[in-house]
Amino acid sequence: MSGSPIPTPGQTSVNVTRLLAEAASKSGVLWIEVPGGSTHAVWFVWHDDEDPRSAGPAIHVVSGTGEQTLPPLPDEVTVILRSKDSGARLLRLRATTRVLDPTSPEWLGSAEVLQAKRLNATGDVLARWREGATIHVLVPHGIPDEAPGAYAAESGRVTVSPACGTTASWRPWHWRGRG
């Protein structure tokens, strides 16, 4: 990812590298758009260059047994980061993906980085991840598709289709009625 700022009309330039690092380090959720597929909200860990345990700057995501679900990711995806203040879309950029081999030293470094941020983890997380999880490393690159001062006109809102657990017609009984 280059450190060159993006000029925006009527505003001062934005240093995308600093904005990406700031947005990723302050948030715990991002969206991964699979080309021609769906969008997935995932928890992640932003890993910078200062930590020698794993390669950075990069986004580390774990999925699989006992974790969030992700389809197999292609070589390139779109990553959407939100603003910590408003929760609104902040950056939308492309990222290359790769899956780490559980026998590699890089996998162990990435797993340790993820484990440190994993809330409510029980048992031997590293053993569980080694057996049935996938660790993805996403490396953002290029000029963002959207950034401050250059957002798409559409909202990006997607209608969520009802799941089988929704109550569409029958309303359950409530103590003292329902308003």
ZABA-901363 format. One record per atom (N, C-alpha, C): residue in three letters; x, y, z; atom name; residue number from 1. Coordinates in pm, whole numbers, always signed. Example, Ala and Ser with C-alpha at 12.3 -4.5 7.8 and 13.67 -1.06 7.14 Angstrom:
BEGIN
R,aa,u,v,w,at,i
R,ALA,+1319,-569,+780,N,1
R,ALA,+1230,-450,+780,CA,1
R,ALA,+1320,-330,+780,C,1
R,SER,+1285,-225,+708,N,2
R,SER,+1367,-106,+714,CA,2
R,SER,+1290,+3,+787,C,2
END
This chain:
BEGIN
R,aa,u,v,w,at,i
R,MET,+85,-117,+0,N,1
R,MET,+0,+0,+0,CA,1
R,MET,+89,+122,+0,C,1
R,SER,+69,+207,-93,N,2
R,SER,+153,+326,-103,CA,2
R,SER,+109,+430,-1,C,2
R,GLY,+203,+514,+38,N,3
R,GLY,+173,+617,+137,CA,3
R,GLY,+132,+748,+73,C,3
R,SER,+106,+745,-58,N,4
R,SER,+71,+870,-125,CA,4
R,SER,-70,+912,-90,C,4
R,PRO,-89,+1041,-65,N,5
R,PRO,-222,+1089,-31,CA,5
R,PRO,-311,+1095,-154,C,5
R,ILE,-443,+1085,-132,N,6
R,ILE,-541,+1098,-239,CA,6
R,ILE,-592,+1240,-240,C,6
R,PRO,-579,+1310,-352,N,7
R,PRO,-636,+1445,-357,CA,7
R,PRO,-787,+1437,-370,C,7
R,THR,-856,+1513,-290,N,8
R,THR,-1002,+1518,-296,CA,8
R,THR,-1044,+1659,-333,C,8
R,PRO,-1146,+1673,-416,N,9
R,PRO,-1188,+1806,-458,CA,9
R,PRO,-1234,+1891,-340,C,9
R,GLY,-1180,+2010,-330,N,10
R,GLY,-1224,+2103,-228,CA,10
R,GLY,-1172,+2074,-88,C,10
R,GLN,-1086,+1972,-72,N,11
R,GLN,-1035,+1939,+60,CA,11
R,GLN,-885,+1918,+51,C,11
R,THR,-822,+1913,+167,N,12
R,THR,-681,+1880,+169,CA,12
R,THR,-665,+1731,+140,C,12
R,SER,-547,+1689,+103,N,13
R,SER,-525,+1549,+69,CA,13
R,SER,-531,+1461,+194,C,13
R,VAL,-564,+1333,+173,N,14
R,VAL,-577,+1237,+282,CA,14
R,VAL,-466,+1134,+266,C,14
R,ASN,-390,+1111,+371,N,15
R,ASN,-288,+1008,+368,CA,15
R,ASN,-358,+875,+394,C,15
R,VAL,-374,+796,+288,N,16
R,VAL,-452,+673,+296,CA,16
R,VAL,-385,+570,+386,C,16
R,THR,-254,+563,+384,N,17
R,THR,-183,+466,+467,CA,17
R,THR,-210,+493,+614,C,17
R,ARG,-199,+618,+656,N,18
R,ARG,-226,+652,+796,CA,18
R,ARG,-372,+632,+831,C,18
R,LEU,-463,+669,+739,N,19
R,LEU,-606,+652,+764,CA,19
R,LEU,-641,+505,+777,C,19
R,LEU,-585,+422,+691,N,20
R,LEU,-608,+277,+697,CA,20
R,LEU,-560,+221,+830,C,20
R,ALA,-437,+255,+869,N,21
R,ALA,-382,+204,+995,CA,21
R,ALA,-465,+251,+1114,C,21
R,GLU,-507,+376,+1112,N,22
R,GLU,-588,+430,+1222,CA,22
R,GLU,-725,+363,+1228,C,22
R,ALA,-792,+352,+1113,N,23
R,ALA,-926,+292,+1109,CA,23
R,ALA,-921,+145,+1148,C,23
R,ALA,-821,+73,+1099,N,24
R,ALA,-813,-70,+1128,CA,24
R,ALA,-773,-96,+1273,C,24
R,SER,-689,-13,+1330,N,25
R,SER,-647,-36,+1468,CA,25
R,SER,-754,+5,+1569,C,25
R,LYS,-846,+92,+1531,N,26
R,LYS,-949,+139,+1623,CA,26
R,LYS,-1079,+58,+1615,C,26
R,SER,-1093,-26,+1513,N,27
R,SER,-1217,-100,+1494,CA,27
R,SER,-1191,-249,+1509,C,27
R,GLY,-1293,-323,+1543,N,28
R,GLY,-1281,-468,+1555,CA,28
R,GLY,-1364,-540,+1451,C,28
R,VAL,-1436,-464,+1367,N,29
R,VAL,-1523,-524,+1265,CA,29
R,VAL,-1495,-459,+1131,C,29
R,LEU,-1493,-542,+1027,N,30
R,LEU,-1487,-492,+891,CA,30
R,LEU,-1572,-582,+804,C,30
R,TRP,-1594,-541,+680,N,31
R,TRP,-1673,-619,+586,CA,31
R,TRP,-1582,-665,+474,C,31
R,ILE,-1596,-792,+437,N,32
R,ILE,-1522,-848,+324,CA,32
R,ILE,-1623,-876,+214,C,32
R,GLU,-1602,-813,+98,N,33
R,GLU,-1686,-836,-19,CA,33
R,GLU,-1615,-934,-110,C,33
R,VAL,-1682,-1046,-136,N,34
R,VAL,-1629,-1144,-229,CA,34
R,VAL,-1680,-1107,-368,C,34
R,PRO,-1591,-1091,-469,N,35
R,PRO,-1637,-1052,-602,CA,35
R,PRO,-1742,-1149,-657,C,35
R,GLY,-1853,-1091,-703,N,36
R,GLY,-1961,-1172,-757,CA,36
R,GLY,-2034,-1253,-652,C,36
R,GLY,-2008,-1226,-527,N,37
R,GLY,-2070,-1305,-420,CA,37
R,GLY,-2133,-1216,-315,C,37
R,SER,-2110,-1249,-192,N,38
R,SER,-2175,-1178,-82,CA,38
R,SER,-2075,-1098,+0,C,38
R,THR,-2128,-1027,+99,N,39
R,THR,-2048,-946,+189,CA,39
R,THR,-2057,-1006,+329,C,39
R,HIS,-1944,-1015,+397,N,40
R,HIS,-1940,-1078,+529,CA,40
R,HIS,-1879,-984,+631,C,40
R,ALA,-1951,-962,+742,N,41
R,ALA,-1897,-885,+854,CA,41
R,ALA,-1812,-980,+937,C,41
R,VAL,-1688,-940,+966,N,42
R,VAL,-1597,-1027,+1041,CA,42
R,VAL,-1521,-947,+1145,C,42
R,TRP,-1483,-1013,+1253,N,43
R,TRP,-1390,-951,+1347,CA,43
R,TRP,-1251,-983,+1296,C,43
R,PHE,-1159,-896,+1324,N,44
R,PHE,-1025,-908,+1269,CA,44
R,PHE,-925,-845,+1364,C,44
R,VAL,-798,-864,+1331,N,45
R,VAL,-690,-797,+1403,CA,45
R,VAL,-603,-729,+1298,C,45
R,TRP,-578,-601,+1318,N,46
R,TRP,-485,-527,+1233,CA,46
R,TRP,-346,-547,+1290,C,46
R,HIS,-255,-587,+1207,N,47
R,HIS,-119,-613,+1253,CA,47
R,HIS,-24,-520,+1179,C,47
R,ASP,+46,-437,+1254,N,48
R,ASP,+135,-338,+1196,CA,48
R,ASP,+278,-392,+1190,C,48
R,ASP,+366,-311,+1136,N,49
R,ASP,+507,-352,+1119,CA,49
R,ASP,+583,-361,+1251,C,49
R,GLU,+538,-294,+1355,N,50
R,GLU,+616,-289,+1478,CA,50
R,GLU,+624,-422,+1552,C,50
R,ASP,+527,-512,+1531,N,51
R,ASP,+523,-639,+1603,CA,51
R,ASP,+594,-746,+1521,C,51
R,PRO,+700,-807,+1572,N,52
R,PRO,+777,-903,+1494,CA,52
R,PRO,+711,-1041,+1481,C,52
R,ARG,+597,-1066,+1549,N,53
R,ARG,+537,-1198,+1547,CA,53
R,ARG,+480,-1238,+1411,C,53
R,SER,+439,-1141,+1331,N,54
R,SER,+376,-1175,+1205,CA,54
R,SER,+395,-1063,+1105,C,54
R,ALA,+371,-1096,+978,N,55
R,ALA,+389,-998,+871,CA,55
R,ALA,+286,-888,+881,C,55
R,GLY,+327,-768,+849,N,56
R,GLY,+236,-655,+851,CA,56
R,GLY,+286,-549,+757,C,56
R,PRO,+216,-446,+732,N,57
R,PRO,+80,-424,+780,CA,57
R,PRO,-20,-512,+705,C,57
R,ALA,-106,-575,+780,N,58
R,ALA,-203,-667,+722,CA,58
R,ALA,-319,-687,+817,C,58
R,ILE,-428,-740,+761,N,59
R,ILE,-548,-775,+836,CA,59
R,ILE,-547,-925,+854,C,59
R,HIS,-567,-971,+978,N,60
R,HIS,-569,-1114,+1008,CA,60
R,HIS,-710,-1153,+1049,C,60
R,VAL,-762,-1259,+986,N,61
R,VAL,-898,-1306,+1010,CA,61
R,VAL,-894,-1456,+1030,C,61
R,VAL,-965,-1505,+1132,N,62
R,VAL,-974,-1649,+1154,CA,62
R,VAL,-1119,-1691,+1132,C,62
R,SER,-1138,-1806,+1066,N,63
R,SER,-1272,-1859,+1043,CA,63
R,SER,-1265,-2011,+1051,C,63
R,GLY,-1379,-2072,+1079,N,64
R,GLY,-1383,-2218,+1085,CA,64
R,GLY,-1451,-2267,+1211,C,64
R,THR,-1410,-2384,+1258,N,65
R,THR,-1471,-2451,+1372,CA,65
R,THR,-1470,-2363,+1496,C,65
R,GLY,-1587,-2332,+1548,N,66
R,GLY,-1599,-2250,+1668,CA,66
R,GLY,-1575,-2103,+1645,C,66
R,GLU,-1560,-2061,+1522,N,67
R,GLU,-1532,-1921,+1490,CA,67
R,GLU,-1632,-1871,+1387,C,67
R,GLN,-1611,-1752,+1337,N,68
R,GLN,-1698,-1695,+1234,CA,68
R,GLN,-1687,-1776,+1105,C,68
R,THR,-1793,-1770,+1025,N,69
R,THR,-1792,-1845,+901,CA,69
R,THR,-1759,-1753,+784,C,69
R,LEU,-1674,-1803,+697,N,70
R,LEU,-1636,-1732,+574,CA,70
R,LEU,-1629,-1836,+462,C,70
R,PRO,-1671,-1799,+343,N,71
R,PRO,-1650,-1890,+232,CA,71
R,PRO,-1503,-1890,+194,C,71
R,PRO,-1460,-1983,+109,N,72
R,PRO,-1323,-1974,+61,CA,72
R,PRO,-1303,-1840,-11,C,72
R,LEU,-1200,-1767,+27,N,73
R,LEU,-1177,-1635,-31,CA,73
R,LEU,-1092,-1645,-156,C,73
R,PRO,-1127,-1567,-260,N,74
R,PRO,-1043,-1564,-380,CA,74
R,PRO,-913,-1487,-352,C,74
R,ASP,-829,-1475,-452,N,75
R,ASP,-700,-1408,-436,CA,75
R,ASP,-713,-1260,-405,C,75
R,GLU,-826,-1198,-446,N,76
R,GLU,-846,-1056,-419,CA,76
R,GLU,-991,-1032,-377,C,76
R,VAL,-1008,-952,-272,N,77
R,VAL,-1140,-916,-221,CA,77
R,VAL,-1143,-765,-199,C,77
R,THR,-1262,-714,-167,N,78
R,THR,-1277,-574,-129,CA,78
R,THR,-1301,-568,+21,C,78
R,VAL,-1233,-478,+88,N,79
R,VAL,-1245,-461,+232,CA,79
R,VAL,-1310,-327,+259,C,79
R,ILE,-1410,-326,+349,N,80
R,ILE,-1478,-202,+387,CA,80
R,ILE,-1454,-180,+536,C,80
R,LEU,-1393,-68,+568,N,81
R,LEU,-1367,-30,+708,CA,81
R,LEU,-1462,+80,+750,C,81
R,ARG,-1502,+76,+876,N,82
R,ARG,-1596,+176,+926,CA,82
R,ARG,-1525,+276,+1016,C,82
R,SER,-1592,+388,+1036,N,83
R,SER,-1544,+489,+1128,CA,83
R,SER,-1581,+447,+1269,C,83
R,LYS,-1490,+456,+1361,N,84
R,LYS,-1518,+420,+1500,CA,84
R,LYS,-1616,+519,+1563,C,84
R,ASP,-1611,+645,+1520,N,85
R,ASP,-1698,+747,+1578,CA,85
R,ASP,-1843,+730,+1536,C,85
R,SER,-1868,+720,+1407,N,86
R,SER,-2006,+719,+1359,CA,86
R,SER,-2053,+582,+1311,C,86
R,GLY,-1962,+489,+1291,N,87
R,GLY,-1999,+358,+1239,CA,87
R,GLY,-2022,+360,+1088,C,87
R,ALA,-2004,+474,+1025,N,88
R,ALA,-2028,+489,+882,CA,88
R,ALA,-1909,+434,+802,C,88
R,ARG,-1933,+407,+677,N,89
R,ARG,-1830,+359,+586,CA,89
R,ARG,-1719,+463,+578,C,89
R,LEU,-1595,+420,+599,N,90
R,LEU,-1482,+511,+598,CA,90
R,LEU,-1391,+486,+478,C,90
R,LEU,-1351,+361,+460,N,91
R,LEU,-1263,+323,+350,CA,91
R,LEU,-1315,+198,+281,C,91
R,ARG,-1298,+194,+151,N,92
R,ARG,-1331,+75,+73,CA,92
R,ARG,-1214,+56,-22,C,92
R,LEU,-1141,-57,-4,N,93
R,LEU,-1024,-80,-87,CA,93
R,LEU,-1002,-228,-113,C,93
R,ARG,-921,-255,-212,N,94
R,ARG,-892,-394,-250,CA,94
R,ARG,-782,-449,-160,C,94
R,ALA,-786,-581,-142,N,95
R,ALA,-683,-649,-63,CA,95
R,ALA,-657,-786,-123,C,95
R,THR,-530,-825,-123,N,96
R,THR,-496,-961,-165,CA,96
R,THR,-510,-1051,-43,C,96
R,THR,-550,-1175,-69,N,97
R,THR,-571,-1270,+40,CA,97
R,THR,-479,-1390,+24,C,97
R,ARG,-444,-1447,+137,N,98
R,ARG,-373,-1574,+135,CA,98
R,ARG,-406,-1649,+263,C,98
R,VAL,-405,-1779,+252,N,99
R,VAL,-433,-1866,+365,CA,99
R,VAL,-299,-1915,+420,C,99
R,LEU,-285,-1908,+551,N,100
R,LEU,-160,-1952,+614,CA,100
R,LEU,-163,-2102,+640,C,100
R,ASP,-51,-2167,+616,N,101
R,ASP,-36,-2310,+642,CA,101
R,ASP,-17,-2330,+793,C,101
R,PRO,-99,-2418,+856,N,102
R,PRO,-91,-2437,+1002,CA,102
R,PRO,+44,-2489,+1050,C,102
R,THR,+128,-2539,+961,N,103
R,THR,+259,-2590,+1004,CA,103
R,THR,+369,-2484,+991,C,103
R,SER,+336,-2368,+938,N,104
R,SER,+439,-2265,+916,CA,104
R,SER,+459,-2178,+1040,C,104
R,PRO,+579,-2123,+1057,N,105
R,PRO,+603,-2031,+1169,CA,105
R,PRO,+517,-1904,+1158,C,105
R,GLU,+486,-1862,+1036,N,106
R,GLU,+403,-1744,+1017,CA,106
R,GLU,+262,-1767,+1071,C,106
R,TRP,+211,-1892,+1058,N,107
R,TRP,+78,-1925,+1111,CA,107
R,TRP,+78,-1905,+1263,C,107
R,LEU,+182,-1955,+1329,N,108
R,LEU,+189,-1943,+1475,CA,108
R,LEU,+193,-1797,+1518,C,108
R,GLY,+273,-1715,+1449,N,109
R,GLY,+278,-1572,+1482,CA,109
R,GLY,+144,-1505,+1463,C,109
R,SER,+76,-1535,+1353,N,110
R,SER,-56,-1477,+1326,CA,110
R,SER,-158,-1527,+1428,C,110
R,ALA,-153,-1654,+1462,N,111
R,ALA,-246,-1711,+1560,CA,111
R,ALA,-227,-1646,+1697,C,111
R,GLU,-104,-1619,+1735,N,112
R,GLU,-79,-1553,+1863,CA,112
R,GLU,-134,-1411,+1863,C,112
R,VAL,-120,-1341,+1751,N,113
R,VAL,-174,-1205,+1739,CA,113
R,VAL,-327,-1210,+1750,C,113
R,LEU,-389,-1305,+1682,N,114
R,LEU,-536,-1319,+1687,CA,114
R,LEU,-583,-1363,+1826,C,114
R,GLN,-512,-1457,+1888,N,115
R,GLN,-552,-1508,+2019,CA,115
R,GLN,-553,-1398,+2124,C,115
R,ALA,-458,-1305,+2114,N,116
R,ALA,-450,-1195,+2212,CA,116
R,ALA,-575,-1108,+2207,C,116
R,LYS,-641,-1099,+2094,N,117
R,LYS,-760,-1015,+2079,CA,117
R,LYS,-890,-1095,+2081,C,117
R,ARG,-882,-1226,+2090,N,118
R,ARG,-1001,-1312,+2086,CA,118
R,ARG,-1072,-1306,+2220,C,118
R,LEU,-1194,-1253,+2220,N,119
R,LEU,-1272,-1241,+2343,CA,119
R,LEU,-1343,-1373,+2373,C,119
R,ASN,-1358,-1403,+2500,N,120
R,ASN,-1432,-1519,+2548,CA,120
R,ASN,-1381,-1651,+2492,C,120
R,ALA,-1254,-1662,+2467,N,121
R,ALA,-1197,-1787,+2417,CA,121
R,ALA,-1186,-1887,+2531,C,121
R,THR,-1225,-2010,+2505,N,122
R,THR,-1216,-2115,+2607,CA,122
R,THR,-1132,-2229,+2551,C,122
R,GLY,-1066,-2299,+2639,N,123
R,GLY,-985,-2414,+2599,CA,123
R,GLY,-859,-2373,+2526,C,123
R,ASP,-799,-2469,+2460,N,124
R,ASP,-676,-2446,+2385,CA,124
R,ASP,-713,-2395,+2246,C,124
R,VAL,-717,-2264,+2231,N,125
R,VAL,-760,-2200,+2107,CA,125
R,VAL,-666,-2234,+1992,C,125
R,LEU,-537,-2232,+2017,N,126
R,LEU,-442,-2260,+1910,CA,126
R,LEU,-457,-2402,+1856,C,126
R,ALA,-479,-2498,+1943,N,127
R,ALA,-499,-2637,+1897,CA,127
R,ALA,-628,-2649,+1816,C,127
R,ARG,-734,-2581,+1863,N,128
R,ARG,-862,-2585,+1790,CA,128
R,ARG,-848,-2520,+1653,C,128
R,TRP,-778,-2407,+1647,N,129
R,TRP,-758,-2340,+1520,CA,129
R,TRP,-671,-2424,+1427,C,129
R,ARG,-570,-2491,+1481,N,130
R,ARG,-482,-2573,+1398,CA,130
R,ARG,-560,-2689,+1336,C,130
R,GLU,-657,-2744,+1412,N,131
R,GLU,-734,-2859,+1364,CA,131
R,GLU,-844,-2822,+1266,C,131
R,GLY,-918,-2711,+1291,N,132
R,GLY,-1036,-2687,+1209,CA,132
R,GLY,-1063,-2544,+1170,C,132
R,ALA,-964,-2459,+1172,N,133
R,ALA,-986,-2319,+1135,CA,133
R,ALA,-890,-2278,+1023,C,133
R,THR,-923,-2167,+962,N,134
R,THR,-841,-2110,+856,CA,134
R,THR,-803,-1969,+896,C,134
R,ILE,-676,-1937,+886,N,135
R,ILE,-631,-1801,+911,CA,135
R,ILE,-599,-1736,+777,C,135
R,HIS,-670,-1626,+750,N,136
R,HIS,-649,-1550,+627,CA,136
R,HIS,-570,-1425,+661,C,136
R,VAL,-478,-1389,+573,N,137
R,VAL,-406,-1263,+582,CA,137
R,VAL,-449,-1180,+462,C,137
R,LEU,-502,-1061,+488,N,138
R,LEU,-547,-970,+383,CA,138
R,LEU,-455,-850,+382,C,138
R,VAL,-393,-825,+268,N,139
R,VAL,-299,-714,+256,CA,139
R,VAL,-362,-608,+165,C,139
R,PRO,-406,-495,+221,N,140
R,PRO,-465,-388,+140,CA,140
R,PRO,-363,-329,+44,C,140
R,HIS,-411,-290,-74,N,141
R,HIS,-321,-231,-173,CA,141
R,HIS,-397,-137,-265,C,141
R,GLY,-323,-53,-332,N,142
R,GLY,-381,+35,-433,CA,142
R,GLY,-454,+155,-375,C,142
R,ILE,-516,+227,-466,N,143
R,ILE,-593,+346,-430,CA,143
R,ILE,-733,+301,-387,C,143
R,PRO,-784,+352,-275,N,144
R,PRO,-917,+311,-229,CA,144
R,PRO,-1026,+345,-330,C,144
R,ASP,-1127,+258,-337,N,145
R,ASP,-1245,+285,-419,CA,145
R,ASP,-1326,+398,-356,C,145
R,GLU,-1328,+402,-223,N,146
R,GLU,-1398,+507,-149,CA,146
R,GLU,-1311,+550,-32,C,146
R,ALA,-1308,+679,-7,N,147
R,ALA,-1232,+737,+103,CA,147
R,ALA,-1296,+871,+138,C,147
R,PRO,-1257,+935,+247,N,148
R,PRO,-1317,+1064,+282,CA,148
R,PRO,-1311,+1162,+166,C,148
R,GLY,-1427,+1218,+132,N,149
R,GLY,-1438,+1313,+23,CA,149
R,GLY,-1466,+1249,-112,C,149
R,ALA,-1464,+1118,-120,N,150
R,ALA,-1487,+1048,-247,CA,150
R,ALA,-1567,+921,-225,C,150
R,TYR,-1694,+938,-182,N,151
R,TYR,-1780,+823,-158,CA,151
R,TYR,-1876,+804,-273,C,151
R,ALA,-1920,+681,-292,N,152
R,ALA,-2018,+650,-396,CA,152
R,ALA,-2152,+713,-359,C,152
R,ALA,-2234,+740,-460,N,153
R,ALA,-2363,+805,-437,CA,153
R,ALA,-2461,+712,-365,C,153
R,GLU,-2455,+582,-394,N,154
R,GLU,-2549,+490,-329,CA,154
R,GLU,-2506,+462,-185,C,154
R,SER,-2601,+419,-104,N,155
R,SER,-2574,+402,+38,CA,155
R,SER,-2496,+276,+70,C,155
R,GLY,-2503,+174,-15,N,156
R,GLY,-2436,+48,+15,CA,156
R,GLY,-2521,-41,+103,C,156
R,ARG,-2642,+2,+133,N,157
R,ARG,-2733,-74,+219,CA,157
R,ARG,-2782,-197,+144,C,157
R,VAL,-2791,-309,+213,N,158
R,VAL,-2839,-434,+155,CA,158
R,VAL,-2952,-485,+242,C,158
R,THR,-3060,-529,+180,N,159
R,THR,-3171,-586,+254,CA,159
R,THR,-3134,-725,+301,C,159
R,VAL,-3156,-752,+428,N,160
R,VAL,-3127,-882,+484,CA,160
R,VAL,-3247,-972,+462,C,160
R,SER,-3224,-1087,+402,N,161
R,SER,-3336,-1179,+378,CA,161
R,SER,-3370,-1250,+509,C,161
R,PRO,-3499,-1276,+533,N,162
R,PRO,-3539,-1338,+659,CA,162
R,PRO,-3483,-1479,+671,C,162
R,ALA,-3442,-1513,+790,N,163
R,ALA,-3391,-1647,+817,CA,163
R,ALA,-3506,-1737,+860,C,163
R,CYS,-3480,-1866,+867,N,164
R,CYS,-3585,-1960,+904,CA,164
R,CYS,-3630,-1940,+1049,C,164
R,GLY,-3553,-1871,+1131,N,165
R,GLY,-3590,-1851,+1270,CA,165
R,GLY,-3677,-1729,+1295,C,165
R,THR,-3718,-1657,+1190,N,166
R,THR,-3799,-1538,+1210,CA,166
R,THR,-3945,-1576,+1226,C,166
R,THR,-4019,-1493,+1297,N,167
R,THR,-4162,-1512,+1316,CA,167
R,THR,-4234,-1414,+1226,C,167
R,ALA,-4291,-1464,+1118,N,168
R,ALA,-4356,-1377,+1022,CA,168
R,ALA,-4505,-1357,+1050,C,168
R,SER,-4573,-1461,+1094,N,169
R,SER,-4717,-1446,+1112,CA,169
R,SER,-4761,-1469,+1256,C,169
R,TRP,-4715,-1572,+1320,N,170
R,TRP,-4758,-1605,+1454,CA,170
R,TRP,-4677,-1526,+1555,C,170
R,ARG,-4744,-1462,+1648,N,171
R,ARG,-4675,-1386,+1753,CA,171
R,ARG,-4675,-1467,+1881,C,171
R,PRO,-4561,-1487,+1943,N,172
R,PRO,-4555,-1568,+2065,CA,172
R,PRO,-4628,-1501,+2182,C,172
R,TRP,-4670,-1582,+2277,N,173
R,TRP,-4740,-1534,+2395,CA,173
R,TRP,-4642,-1458,+2485,C,173
R,HIS,-4685,-1346,+2541,N,174
R,HIS,-4603,-1265,+2633,CA,174
R,HIS,-4680,-1245,+2761,C,174
R,TRP,-4610,-1248,+2870,N,175
R,TRP,-4668,-1223,+3001,CA,175
R,TRP,-4727,-1081,+3002,C,175
R,ARG,-4849,-1067,+3045,N,176
R,ARG,-4925,-942,+3051,CA,176
R,ARG,-4944,-879,+2914,C,176
R,GLY,-4947,-960,+2813,N,177
R,GLY,-4977,-911,+2679,CA,177
R,GLY,-4863,-839,+2614,C,177
R,ARG,-4889,-797,+2496,N,178
R,ARG,-4788,-724,+2417,CA,178
R,ARG,-4850,-596,+2367,C,178
R,GLY,-4777,-488,+2376,N,179
R,GLY,-4829,-360,+2336,CA,179
R,GLY,-4845,-339,+2190,C,179
END
